[in-house]
C-alpha cells in the first residue's frame, strides 16, 4: 500500500472512530430522559444510519454505559452513567464559562510505554489548566491499530474565551472538538485578532518545520549518493 493510500485509509479509520464516538454522545442525550428502542433512536437521530446506531449501541453495551431489556428491546443509561449525569448537572450550576466543549485528543506510537507516559502528561496538564472548567476526563485503553499503539483522551470541559478554544487544538492537539453550548457566540474584534495571530503563528511554525525537515531529507539523500 502506497504512503498516500495508507494515510487516506488511516484518516478514514479515524473519521469512522470519531463518528461512532460522537454518535454515542447523541444516543446518551436521547436516553437521558427515558428508555428508547432502536426505531426511536433512528427517529431522534435521523442523520445516522441504522447500522451505525446498532454498532454504537453494541459499543456502549460493551462499555457498560447502557443496559437493555424487554421486547421490543429498550435501551437505558446504566445507573453509573445516570449518577455521573447528576454530578455533571451539579457541576454546571457552578460553571460560569460561556463555551462548553466535548474534546477528543488521539495519539499513536510504536512505543506503548512512551505513548502512555505522553498521554498521561497531556491529561494531567489539561486537568491542572486553570483556563478550563473540567466536567470529566479519561484516557482510553491502549489498542493496536495499523501496527501502532493507539489511544485517546476524552474530556468535557468549558472555557470563557475563543483563544482557549483554539488552545485546545494547537497546544493539546485535539483531534475533535464539539461545541456543546452556546448556540451563538459573540466575539470581540480584540479576541478575534488574538485568535488570528495564534493561527497564523501556528501555521508559520508548521511551515518552518516542514521546510527544515525537507532540507534535512535533501541533505541525507545527497550523503547516500
Residue pairs with C-beta under 8 A, 6 or more apart in sequence:
1 9
6 146
9 146
10 146
13 145
13 146
14 106
14 175
18 104
18 175
18 176
19 52
20 52
20 55
20 56
20 59
21 104
21 154
21 176
22 176
22 178
23 45
23 48
23 52
23 53
23 56
24 56
24 59
24 60
24 65
25 102
25 178
26 45
26 48
27 41
27 45
27 53
27 56
27 57
27 60
27 66
27 75
28 60
28 65
28 66
28 77
28 81
30 36
30 40
30 41
30 44
30 45
31 66
31 75
31 76
31 77
32 77
32 85
35 74
35 75
35 76
36 44
36 74
36 75
37 72
37 73
37 74
37 75
38 50
38 53
38 54
38 57
38 73
38 75
39 72
41 48
41 53
41 57
41 75
42 48
42 50
42 53
45 53
48 56
57 66
57 68
57 75
60 66
60 75
61 67
61 68
64 78
64 80
65 77
65 78
65 81
66 75
66 76
66 77
66 78
66 81
67 75
67 76
67 77
67 78
68 74
68 75
68 76
69 76
77 85
84 136
88 135
88 136
88 156
91 133
91 135
92 135
95 133
95 135
95 158
96 160
97 133
97 158
97 159
97 160
98 158
98 159
98 160
98 182
98 185
99 158
99 159
99 160
99 161
99 162
99 164
99 165
99 179
99 181
99 182
99 185
100 156
100 157
100 158
100 179
100 180
100 181
101 156
101 157
101 158
101 159
101 165
101 168
101 177
101 178
101 179
101 180
102 154
102 155
102 156
102 176
102 177
102 178
102 180
103 153
103 154
103 155
103 156
103 157
103 168
103 172
103 174
103 176
103 177
103 178
104 152
104 153
104 154
104 174
104 175
104 176
104 177
105 119
105 122
105 152
105 153
105 155
105 172
105 173
105 174
105 175
106 150
106 151
106 152
106 153
106 175
107 115
107 118
107 119
107 150
107 151
107 152
107 173
108 115
108 145
108 148
108 149
108 150
109 115
109 118
109 148
109 149
110 147
110 148
110 149
111 149
112 142
112 149
115 142
115 149
115 151
116 142
116 151
119 139
119 151
119 153
120 139
122 153
122 172
122 173
123 137
123 139
123 153
125 172
126 132
126 134
126 137
126 153
126 155
126 157
126 172
127 134
127 137
131 159
131 161
131 164
131 167
132 157
132 158
132 159
132 164
133 157
133 158
133 159
134 155
134 156
134 157
135 155
135 156
135 157
135 158
136 155
136 156
137 153
137 154
137 155
137 156
137 157
138 153
138 154
138 155
139 151
139 152
139 153
140 151
140 152
140 153
140 154
141 151
142 149
142 150
142 151
143 149
143 150
143 151
144 150
152 175
156 180
159 165
159 168
161 191
162 185
162 187
162 191
162 192
162 195
163 191
163 194
163 195
163 198
165 177
165 179
166 195
166 198
166 199
167 198
168 174
168 177
169 177
170 198
170 199
170 202
179 185
187 195
